[in-house]
Amino acid sequence: MTLASKPCPICRKPRHPDHHPFCSTRCRDRDLARWFSDSYAVPGPPADPEEAAQESWREQD
């Protein structure tokens, strides 16, 4: 299956080049709303906010 023949990941309709990889602005916006609402998640252990903050400060020094 080529990239052009894969369906829209939201509604499964054919993709449109103007909205790739989606079929429309509506599906593109629905995907963005899912990111904003934390509907998507990366599997793994929960991150410790304190540890993450310390690591980012070490990189800047």
N, C-alpha and C positions, 0 to 999 in steps of 0.2 A: 504494500500500500504506500503510495507516494504521499508527500506532505499535502499536495493539492487535493488529494482524494479523501483526506481525513476530515471528519465532520467537526462542527463547532463543539468545543468541549462543554458548553453550557446546555444547548438545546438539541444538539446532534444534527442540525441542518447543515447544508454545504457551506463551507467557508467562503468569505468574500475577500478579495485582495485589499480592499480599502480598510477592512477591520481585522485583518489577520492577527491572531488565529481564530477570530470569531466570525460570525455571520453578519453581525449588525452592531450598531452603537449600543443598543439595549443589552445585548449579551456581554459586550465589553464592560459596560457599567455595572452589570450584575456581578461580574467577576471581581471588579474593583471593590464593590460593596462587601463581598465575602472576605476579602483581605482585611478591610477596615473593621469588620465585625468579629475578627479572629475565627472565622469558620474554617480556615485552612491552618494546619499545624504541621510542623516538622517533627517526626517521631524522635524520641530520645528522652533522656531524663530532664526534669525541669531545671532551668538555669537559676543559679543563685545570684540575685541582683548585686549583692555586696561583692562577690567574687568577680563578677563582670566589671564592676566599677573599678576595682583595684587593678585589673589587667589593663584596662584602657588607660589608666594613669601611668602605669609602668611603660607603656609604649610611647607616651608623649615625652617622657624624661630623657 
